[in-house]
Amino acid sequence: MDSKQSGETWIREILDGHESRCMINFRMSKIVFTSLLRVLETRYNLQTARNISSSEMLGIFLYILGTGAKVSQCRERFQRSGSTISQYFAIVLEKVSRMAIDLIAPEDPFFSSIPEQIRNDSRYMPHFKDCIGAIDGTHIAAILPPNEQIPYIGRKGIPTQNVMAVCDFNMCFTFVMAGWEGSAHDTRIFLDAIRDPKYKFPHPPNGKYYLVDSGYPQMKGYLGPYRGQRYHLPDFRRGRPVSGKEEIFNHSHSSLRSVIERTFGVLKKKWAILRDMPSYSFEKQTMIVVATMTIHNFIRKHVGRNDADFMEYEDINRAYENIVDSENAHGRESDDDDDDDDDGDDDGESNNSSGFEMELIRDAIASSLMNSL
């Protein structure tokens, strides 16, 4: 550590400099950095310490999340000891974890209005007017001692944590359950999330529903596609034209549900730490996943569509090219290969009256789509 430029000086230089430098190092614009700092200070009690400012604390935190920098790299960048870097990273992580309770939640907890992304798009309106979001899972690499790895090794062949999330059509997360073993089936995580009151899952009101893929049980409030038909958008692009009521429904369902895949895409592109998790405790690794989702939401809600990463994944065609490239480079990220797996804990709810009710809704939407052609 022999640089003459302190961490505080470097942060001030970034915030006074070109916008691109802030995006590269902190993964957000200067105005969002300043707004986030103010919120953490005023609402979550992030305070300047005797020898380090709150802005440098936040800078250390975002630099590690956004670039995936190791402590040794941060020591040089901020001219601080490794213990100081770790101490203030943990402090900001705790503040952002508290912030998650407020930010990872539906904008309208009563789901009283039709999402504008549906209301203003003739592909989905009025057919999906009662849809309130999408649900899916994703895997994040987990660093664990060898004697603890086995339960976390699933189909990816490496230890991962299985993360279930819900998002709205503005690409904001409204619920997350992180920290499950990579071998855990999506259905098991899903049923635990919606059944246990302590998780405060945002249940769909009567008549509303989330979109899910066929790996989830079809039950009241959760609408899946027709099984045994083409579903994924790349399959439609490569094959024959869409035909028949069931394929037409599946194509529209897949297109609308892609918002969750694209939201995961933004998350993983923006935060390099999710692609190369350091060897923190597993509890801290789980907290980091939730923290990145929290800041993801903060950015989206403060700059809307003016963030380059969000803009890239709003275009569904470009987004799928990026998702495929990422899967080829890092192993398949989507869990859609689990769609037809019945190894979960589905206790038959998809076959009872509530499942039949969703089948009727699906058939009605399919007919509506056919009639609109």
C-alpha positions as CSV (number, residue, x, y, z in Angstrom):
1,M,0.0,0.0,0.0
2,D,2.2,2.8,-1.3
3,S,-0.1,4.9,-3.4
4,K,-0.3,8.6,-2.5
5,Q,-4.0,8.6,-3.4
6,S,-6.2,7.7,-0.5
7,G,-9.5,5.8,-0.9
8,E,-11.4,9.0,0.0
9,T,-9.6,11.0,-2.6
10,W,-10.2,8.3,-5.2
11,I,-13.9,8.2,-4.4
12,R,-14.2,12.0,-4.7
13,E,-12.4,11.9,-8.0
14,I,-14.9,9.3,-9.3
15,L,-17.9,11.3,-8.1
16,D,-16.5,14.5,-9.6
17,G,-15.4,12.8,-12.9
18,H,-17.0,11.3,-15.9
19,E,-20.2,9.3,-15.4
20,S,-18.6,6.2,-17.0
21,R,-16.0,5.9,-14.2
22,C,-18.8,5.6,-11.6
23,M,-20.6,3.0,-13.7
24,I,-17.5,0.9,-14.2
25,N,-16.4,1.0,-10.5
26,F,-19.7,1.2,-8.6
27,R,-22.2,-0.1,-11.2
28,M,-24.4,2.9,-10.9
29,S,-24.6,6.6,-11.9
30,K,-23.2,9.3,-9.7
31,I,-26.6,10.6,-8.8
32,V,-27.7,7.1,-7.7
33,F,-24.6,6.7,-5.6
34,T,-25.3,10.0,-3.9
35,S,-29.0,9.1,-3.4
36,L,-28.1,5.6,-2.0
37,L,-25.6,7.1,0.4
38,R,-28.1,9.6,1.7
39,V,-30.8,6.9,2.2
40,L,-28.4,4.6,4.1
41,E,-27.3,7.5,6.3
42,T,-30.7,8.9,7.1
43,R,-32.9,5.7,7.2
44,Y,-30.5,3.0,8.1
45,N,-27.9,4.8,10.3
46,L,-24.8,4.4,8.2
47,Q,-22.4,6.8,10.0
48,T,-19.0,8.2,9.2
49,A,-16.4,6.7,11.6
50,R,-13.4,8.4,13.2
51,N,-11.1,7.6,10.3
52,I,-13.3,6.8,7.4
53,S,-16.3,8.5,5.7
54,S,-19.6,6.9,5.0
55,S,-19.1,7.5,1.3
56,E,-15.8,5.5,1.4
57,M,-17.5,2.7,3.2
58,L,-20.2,2.6,0.5
59,G,-17.5,2.8,-2.2
60,I,-15.7,-0.2,-0.7
61,F,-18.9,-2.2,-0.6
62,L,-20.0,-1.4,-4.1
63,Y,-16.5,-1.8,-5.6
64,I,-16.4,-5.4,-4.2
65,L,-19.9,-6.2,-5.3
66,G,-19.5,-4.7,-8.8
67,T,-16.0,-5.7,-9.7
68,G,-15.6,-8.8,-7.7
69,A,-12.4,-7.4,-6.3
70,K,-10.7,-9.4,-3.6
71,V,-9.6,-7.9,-0.3
72,S,-6.0,-7.8,-1.5
73,Q,-7.0,-5.6,-4.4
74,C,-9.1,-3.4,-2.2
75,R,-6.2,-2.8,0.1
76,E,-4.3,-1.3,-2.7
77,R,-7.2,0.6,-4.2
78,F,-8.4,2.2,-0.9
79,Q,-5.1,2.2,0.9
80,R,-6.6,0.4,3.9
81,S,-5.7,-2.7,5.8
82,G,-7.5,-5.9,5.0
83,S,-9.2,-5.9,8.3
84,T,-10.5,-2.4,7.7
85,I,-11.9,-3.4,4.3
86,S,-13.6,-6.4,5.8
87,Q,-15.0,-4.5,8.7
88,Y,-16.7,-1.8,6.7
89,F,-17.9,-4.2,4.0
90,A,-19.7,-6.0,6.8
91,I,-21.1,-2.8,8.2
92,V,-22.6,-1.7,4.9
93,L,-23.8,-5.2,4.2
94,E,-25.8,-5.1,7.4
95,K,-27.4,-1.8,6.5
96,V,-28.3,-2.9,3.0
97,S,-29.8,-6.1,4.5
98,R,-32.1,-4.0,6.6
99,M,-33.0,-1.9,3.6
100,A,-34.0,-5.1,1.7
101,I,-37.0,-5.5,4.0
102,D,-38.4,-2.2,2.6
103,L,-37.2,-2.4,-1.0
104,I,-37.8,-6.1,-2.0
105,A,-41.6,-5.9,-1.8
106,P,-44.4,-5.1,-4.2
107,E,-45.0,-1.4,-5.1
108,D,-48.7,-2.0,-4.5
109,P,-49.2,-4.7,-1.9
110,F,-52.9,-5.0,-2.9
111,F,-52.1,-5.4,-6.7
112,S,-55.0,-3.1,-7.4
113,S,-54.1,-2.0,-10.9
114,I,-53.0,-3.7,-14.1
115,P,-49.2,-3.4,-14.6
116,E,-48.5,-0.7,-17.2
117,Q,-46.2,-3.1,-19.1
118,I,-49.3,-5.3,-19.7
119,R,-51.9,-2.5,-20.0
120,N,-50.0,-0.8,-22.8
121,D,-49.0,-3.9,-24.8
122,S,-51.6,-5.4,-27.1
123,R,-49.8,-8.7,-27.1
124,Y,-50.8,-9.2,-23.4
125,M,-53.8,-6.9,-22.9
126,P,-56.5,-7.9,-22.1
127,H,-55.5,-11.6,-22.0
128,F,-53.1,-11.3,-19.0
129,K,-54.7,-8.4,-17.3
130,D,-54.8,-10.3,-13.9
131,C,-51.1,-11.2,-14.0
132,I,-49.0,-9.6,-11.2
133,G,-45.5,-11.0,-11.8
134,A,-43.3,-14.0,-12.5
135,I,-41.5,-16.5,-10.3
136,D,-38.3,-18.5,-11.0
137,G,-35.2,-19.8,-9.4
138,T,-31.5,-19.3,-10.2
139,H,-28.3,-20.8,-8.9
140,I,-25.4,-18.8,-7.5
141,A,-22.0,-20.5,-7.0
142,A,-21.4,-21.2,-3.3
143,I,-18.0,-21.5,-1.6
144,L,-18.1,-24.2,1.1
145,P,-15.7,-26.5,3.0
146,P,-15.3,-29.9,1.3
147,N,-17.2,-31.7,4.1
148,E,-20.2,-29.4,3.6
149,Q,-20.5,-29.4,-0.2
150,I,-22.5,-32.5,-1.0
151,P,-26.1,-31.1,-0.3
152,Y,-25.2,-28.0,-2.3
153,I,-24.2,-29.9,-5.5
154,G,-27.1,-30.2,-7.9
155,R,-27.4,-30.6,-11.6
156,K,-24.7,-28.0,-12.2
157,G,-22.1,-30.3,-10.7
158,I,-20.7,-27.6,-8.4
159,P,-21.9,-26.2,-5.0
160,T,-24.5,-23.6,-5.5
161,Q,-27.2,-21.9,-3.5
162,N,-30.7,-22.1,-5.1
163,V,-32.4,-18.7,-5.0
164,M,-36.1,-18.3,-5.6
165,A,-37.3,-14.9,-6.6
166,V,-40.4,-13.1,-7.7
167,C,-40.3,-10.0,-9.9
168,D,-42.8,-7.5,-11.2
169,F,-42.9,-6.3,-14.9
170,N,-40.7,-3.3,-14.1
171,M,-37.8,-5.8,-13.5
172,C,-37.8,-5.2,-9.8
173,F,-37.6,-8.1,-7.2
174,T,-40.7,-8.3,-5.0
175,F,-39.7,-11.4,-3.0
176,V,-36.5,-13.4,-2.6
177,M,-35.7,-16.6,-0.7
178,A,-31.9,-17.2,-0.8
179,G,-29.6,-19.8,0.8
180,W,-31.2,-23.1,-0.2
181,E,-29.0,-26.0,-1.1
182,G,-28.3,-26.3,-4.8
183,S,-29.8,-29.8,-4.7
184,A,-33.1,-28.6,-3.4
185,H,-36.0,-28.8,-5.9
186,D,-37.6,-25.6,-7.0
187,T,-41.0,-26.9,-5.9
188,R,-39.8,-27.6,-2.4
189,I,-38.5,-24.0,-2.0
190,F,-41.6,-22.6,-3.5
191,L,-44.0,-24.5,-1.3
192,D,-42.0,-23.5,1.8
193,A,-42.0,-19.9,0.8
194,I,-45.8,-19.6,0.2
195,R,-46.8,-21.8,3.2
196,D,-44.7,-20.4,6.1
197,P,-46.0,-17.0,7.3
198,K,-42.6,-16.0,8.6
199,Y,-41.4,-15.4,5.0
200,K,-44.2,-12.9,4.3
201,F,-44.7,-14.0,0.8
202,P,-46.8,-11.5,-1.3
203,H,-49.7,-13.8,-2.0
204,P,-51.8,-13.1,-5.1
205,P,-55.3,-11.7,-4.3
206,N,-58.3,-13.7,-5.4
207,G,-58.4,-13.6,-9.2
208,K,-54.8,-12.6,-9.6
209,Y,-51.9,-14.8,-10.4
210,Y,-48.1,-15.1,-11.0
211,L,-46.6,-16.8,-14.1
212,V,-44.5,-19.9,-13.4
213,D,-42.9,-22.5,-15.6
214,S,-43.9,-26.2,-15.6
215,G,-41.4,-27.0,-12.9
216,Y,-43.8,-25.5,-10.4
217,P,-47.2,-27.0,-9.2
218,Q,-50.2,-25.4,-10.9
219,M,-52.3,-24.2,-8.1
220,K,-54.6,-21.2,-7.4
221,G,-52.7,-18.0,-8.1
222,Y,-49.9,-19.6,-10.1
223,L,-50.3,-20.1,-13.9
224,G,-48.1,-22.4,-15.8
225,P,-47.9,-23.3,-19.5
226,Y,-49.3,-26.3,-21.3
227,R,-47.1,-29.3,-20.9
228,G,-45.9,-31.3,-23.9
229,Q,-45.8,-28.3,-26.2
230,R,-43.0,-26.0,-27.2
231,Y,-42.5,-23.3,-24.6
232,H,-39.1,-21.6,-24.6
233,L,-38.7,-18.6,-27.0
234,P,-35.5,-19.9,-28.7
235,D,-37.4,-23.1,-29.6
236,F,-40.0,-21.0,-31.4
237,R,-37.4,-19.0,-33.2
238,R,-35.6,-22.1,-34.4
239,G,-38.6,-24.2,-35.4
240,R,-41.8,-23.9,-37.4
241,P,-44.2,-21.0,-37.0
242,V,-46.4,-20.9,-33.9
243,S,-49.6,-22.9,-34.4
244,G,-52.6,-24.1,-32.4
245,K,-54.2,-22.7,-29.2
246,E,-51.7,-24.3,-26.8
247,E,-48.6,-23.1,-28.6
248,I,-50.0,-19.6,-29.0
249,F,-50.6,-19.5,-25.3
250,N,-47.2,-20.9,-24.5
251,H,-45.5,-18.4,-26.7
252,S,-47.2,-15.5,-25.1
253,H,-46.7,-16.9,-21.6
254,S,-43.0,-17.5,-22.2
255,S,-42.6,-14.0,-23.7
256,L,-44.3,-12.4,-20.7
257,R,-42.6,-14.6,-18.1
258,S,-39.2,-13.8,-19.6
259,V,-39.1,-10.8,-17.4
260,I,-37.8,-12.9,-14.5
261,E,-35.0,-14.4,-16.7
262,R,-34.1,-10.9,-17.9
263,T,-34.2,-9.5,-14.4
264,F,-31.8,-12.2,-13.3
265,G,-29.7,-11.3,-16.4
266,V,-29.3,-7.7,-15.3
267,L,-28.5,-8.8,-11.7
268,K,-25.7,-11.2,-12.8
269,K,-24.2,-8.8,-15.3
270,K,-24.1,-5.9,-12.9
271,W,-22.7,-7.6,-9.9
272,A,-19.5,-9.6,-10.7
273,I,-19.4,-11.0,-7.2
274,L,-22.3,-13.3,-8.1
275,R,-20.1,-14.8,-10.8
276,D,-17.1,-15.4,-8.6
277,M,-18.2,-15.5,-4.9
278,P,-15.4,-15.1,-2.4
279,S,-15.0,-17.5,0.5
280,Y,-17.1,-15.7,3.0
281,S,-19.2,-17.7,5.5
282,F,-22.3,-19.1,3.7
283,E,-24.5,-16.8,5.8
284,K,-22.7,-13.8,4.4
285,Q,-22.8,-15.3,0.8
286,T,-26.6,-15.4,1.2
287,M,-26.7,-11.9,2.5
288,I,-24.7,-10.7,-0.4
289,V,-27.2,-12.2,-2.9
290,V,-30.0,-10.4,-1.2
291,A,-28.0,-7.1,-1.0
292,T,-27.3,-7.2,-4.8
293,M,-31.1,-7.6,-5.4
294,T,-31.8,-4.7,-3.0
295,I,-29.4,-2.3,-4.8
296,H,-30.7,-3.6,-8.1
297,N,-34.2,-2.4,-7.1
298,F,-32.8,0.9,-5.8
299,I,-31.2,1.6,-9.1
300,R,-34.3,0.7,-11.1
301,K,-36.6,2.9,-9.0
302,H,-34.3,5.9,-9.1
303,V,-33.2,6.1,-12.7
304,G,-35.8,4.0,-14.4
305,R,-34.8,3.0,-17.9
306,N,-31.6,5.1,-17.9
307,D,-29.3,2.4,-16.6
308,A,-27.3,0.7,-19.4
309,D,-27.6,-2.8,-17.9
310,F,-31.4,-2.5,-17.6
311,M,-31.7,-1.1,-21.1
312,E,-29.8,-4.0,-22.5
313,Y,-32.1,-6.6,-21.0
314,E,-35.3,-4.7,-21.7
315,D,-35.0,-5.7,-25.3
316,I,-36.2,-9.3,-25.2
317,N,-34.3,-10.3,-28.4
318,R,-30.9,-8.9,-27.2
319,A,-31.6,-10.2,-23.7
320,Y,-31.9,-13.8,-24.9
321,E,-28.7,-13.6,-26.9
322,N,-26.9,-12.4,-23.8
323,I,-28.5,-15.1,-21.6
324,V,-27.5,-17.8,-24.1
325,D,-23.9,-16.4,-24.3
326,S,-23.8,-16.4,-20.5
327,E,-25.0,-20.0,-20.3
328,N,-22.4,-21.1,-22.8
329,A,-19.6,-19.4,-21.0
330,H,-20.5,-20.2,-17.4
331,G,-22.8,-23.2,-17.5
332,R,-26.6,-23.1,-17.8
333,E,-28.0,-20.4,-15.5
334,S,-31.7,-21.0,-16.1
335,D,-33.5,-23.7,-14.3
336,D,-35.8,-24.4,-17.1
337,D,-34.1,-27.7,-17.6
338,D,-36.0,-28.8,-14.5
339,D,-39.4,-28.0,-16.0
340,D,-40.7,-31.5,-16.3
341,D,-39.0,-33.0,-13.3
342,D,-41.4,-34.5,-10.8
343,D,-38.9,-35.0,-8.0
344,G,-40.1,-32.1,-5.9
345,D,-42.5,-32.0,-3.0
346,D,-45.7,-31.4,-5.0
347,D,-48.3,-33.0,-2.8
348,G,-51.0,-33.1,-5.4
349,E,-52.1,-29.5,-5.1
350,S,-51.7,-29.1,-8.9
351,N,-54.3,-31.8,-9.4
352,N,-57.0,-30.5,-7.0
353,S,-59.8,-28.0,-7.6
354,S,-57.4,-25.0,-7.4
355,G,-55.3,-26.5,-10.2
356,F,-58.4,-27.2,-12.2
357,E,-59.4,-23.5,-11.7
358,M,-56.0,-22.4,-13.2
359,E,-56.5,-24.8,-16.1
360,L,-59.8,-23.0,-16.9
361,I,-58.1,-19.6,-16.7
362,R,-55.3,-20.9,-19.0
363,D,-57.9,-22.2,-21.5
364,A,-59.8,-18.9,-21.5
365,I,-56.6,-16.9,-22.1
366,A,-55.6,-19.3,-24.9
367,S,-59.0,-18.8,-26.6
368,S,-58.8,-15.0,-26.2
369,L,-55.4,-15.0,-27.8
370,M,-56.7,-17.2,-30.7
371,N,-59.6,-14.8,-31.2
372,S,-57.3,-11.8,-31.3
373,L,-55.3,-13.1,-34.3
